[in-house]
């Protein structure tokens, strides 16, 4: 088993909320189902004068903690995504936020290399060791920490590849054979 996080590609399209205060909406997602969704207005970052135009992406980049999907990705992956979270529409662009609601206590904190804030919250994870028995067959999950990256399994990565989705990349963070 290999676990990955989403990774930004060189020249990938980026997407941002029009109102900078809406960044907190994405950082605060903590695994809870969002019932009263107030969709932020988003905008795809277009090329600045003289800059190279970004390559099209079915996953415009906001961050590894908040996957944003265009319609081809939603159409191809909705059956698996909805097992692990919510697809929430956004405004301004035809895109959806994937709010992961599957939180697993899968990080082996004793074997991982972790940097903590003074209050005990996780600042960064330098080396991951996961509890394979906790992950089980889950294809998508988050850890219980603020702005946790979205973690995906090798089977999810294969589904993305098999669907021919463009402008998406993954970084392996842990393999069970390590």
Buried (B, 14 or more C-beta within 10 A) or exposed (E): BBBBBBBBBEEBBBBBBEEEEBBEBBEEBBBEEBEEBEBBEBBBBEEEEEEEEBEEBBBBBBBBBBBBBBEBBBEBBBEBBEEBBBBBEBBBBEBBBBBBBBBBEBBBEEEBEBEEEEEEEBEEBEEBBBBEEEBEEBBBBBBEBEBBBBBBBBEBBEBBEEBEBBBBBBEEBBEEEE
